[in-house]
Amino acid sequence: MSDVQIRQVLEAMRALSARAAAGAAETQATQAKGFAKLLESSLAEVAAAQRQAADLAKRFEQGAPDVSLVDVMVSMQKASLQFEAVTQVRNRVIAAYQEIMNMQV
């Protein structure tokens, strides 16, 4: 994966982070809805990236002349990185929830 592609993925992750930070200024009810929508849109983006990677791989296997191995590998790596980022967010949310639940009244 080239430096340019890595930078593009990092910029996408930073944009998601900025969108999450922007939601922090809203009221608590709106925040919950905003976070849920952000999470939902992030999951949709990850699913779309995974579908695109699978489609490119299938087209490459079928011998499509407009699909190269590099395109397939880059697409698969992007999907993998996006999935890993969403997994890390999920893990942090669960850890925060567990920490809150363990607080004594």
C-alpha positions in Angstrom: 0.0 0.0 0.0 1.5 3.3 -1.0 1.9 6.4 1.2 -0.8 8.2 -0.7 -3.3 5.5 -0.1 -2.4 5.3 3.6 -2.8 9.0 3.9 -6.3 8.8 2.3 -7.3 6.2 4.8 -6.0 8.3 7.7 -7.8 11.3 6.4 -11.0 9.3 6.2 -10.5 8.2 9.8 -9.8 11.8 10.9 -13.0 12.9 9.2 -15.0 10.3 11.1 -13.3 11.5 14.3 -14.1 15.1 13.5 -17.7 14.2 12.8 -17.9 12.5 16.2 -16.3 15.5 17.9 -18.8 17.9 16.2 -21.6 15.9 17.7 -20.3 16.5 21.2 -21.6 20.1 21.2 -25.3 19.0 20.9 -27.7 18.2 23.8 -27.6 14.8 25.4 -30.6 13.5 23.6 -29.4 14.8 20.3 -26.0 13.4 21.0 -27.3 9.9 21.5 -29.1 10.2 18.2 -26.1 11.8 16.5 -23.8 9.1 17.7 -26.2 6.4 16.7 -26.4 7.9 13.2 -22.7 8.4 13.0 -22.2 4.8 14.0 -24.8 3.6 11.5 -23.3 5.6 8.7 -19.8 4.3 9.6 -21.0 0.7 9.5 -22.7 1.4 6.2 -19.4 2.8 4.8 -17.5 -0.3 6.0 -20.1 -2.6 4.5 -19.9 -0.8 1.2 -16.1 -1.0 1.2 -16.3 -4.7 1.9 -18.8 -5.2 -0.9 -16.7 -3.2 -3.3 -13.6 -5.3 -2.4 -15.5 -8.5 -2.9 -16.9 -7.3 -6.2 -13.4 -6.3 -7.4 -11.9 -9.6 -6.3 -14.7 -11.5 -8.1 -14.2 -9.5 -11.3 -10.5 -10.0 -11.1 -11.0 -13.8 -10.8 -13.3 -13.7 -13.8 -10.5 -12.0 -15.8 -12.0 -8.5 -16.2 -9.5 -6.4 -18.1 -10.3 -3.2 -16.2 -9.4 -4.7 -12.8 -5.9 -5.1 -11.7 -4.5 -7.1 -8.8 -3.3 -3.8 -7.3 -6.8 -2.4 -7.3 -8.1 -5.6 -5.6 -5.5 -5.5 -2.9 -5.9 -1.8 -2.2 -9.6 -2.1 -1.9 -9.3 -5.1 0.4 -6.8 -3.2 2.6 -9.1 -0.2 2.8 -12.0 -2.4 3.8 -9.8 -4.1 6.4 -8.6 -0.9 7.9 -12.1 0.5 8.1 -13.4 -2.6 9.8 -10.5 -2.5 12.3 -11.3 1.2 13.1 -15.0 0.4 13.7 -14.0 -2.5 15.9 -11.7 -0.3 18.0 -14.5 2.3 18.4 -16.9 -0.5 19.5 -14.3 -1.8 22.0 -13.8 1.6 23.5 -17.5 2.2 23.8 -18.0 -1.1 25.6 -15.1 -0.4 27.9 -16.5 3.1 28.7 -19.9 1.5 29.4 -18.4 -1.1 31.6 -16.4 1.5 33.5 -19.6 3.6 34.1 -21.5 0.5 35.2 -18.7 -0.3 37.7 -18.9 3.2 39.3 -20.3 3.2 42.8 -23.2 5.3 43.6 
